[in-house]
């Protein structure tokens, strides 16, 4: 009998999270109308190749537009977004915002997709075995936010992980990306399940913590996606396979990508906390975030 860990990354995604996987496919096919062929191709090349990953499908290169955003700004923003979004400085941010104008968010969303989907694919392959990933034809759209919201919604509906693990993974990613609003939030569902301030603090040094082996495996997988997706360590793969179910592992990977939409807010300087102190949140049965 074959192992559930040897089905291939794409097959594991389809088996354990088909609806979220379909929403992810919508993002992969997204070509924000505000971006030219050259801009999207540059974004998809720079974000992936800087991490040693295979880029998403690039559009055919067309003629340069006379009013196109300078390539230097596109490349610098995309490269820093992928490498460490918390290090995007005021000058680069201002240059992006000025150059992109009203399209700054849609452009940053294209960078996020180009940055994170190759990470998801290579890590799922590392856990479940190499697989073939096929990109659908790119579709120009003015509805980038709606596609992102659909993906977030579908991932939020996954329920294989317990609330504590989900929250530890979210908080680890928030601290790695230095998203101020995310770091100031805490899941009320996790608190009800016994998580407290002491447990949340341990995510910073989880390998030397009293967190469970399952929690540590999930956090190591989180770190791999964020920092070393092309070099998933054998001991971390083994820890995931030993301490998590396949469906749980897929959910961790998708959670990390869903949570990493905070990179857009950080990149654009839109991550200021909504209130002083800790803000508790809930996710309702429809996958919507709200604040009780």
Order of alpha helices (4+ residues) and beta strands (2+ residues): alpha-alpha-beta-alpha-alpha-alpha-alpha-beta-alpha-alpha-alpha-beta-alpha-alpha-alpha-alpha-alpha-alpha-beta-beta
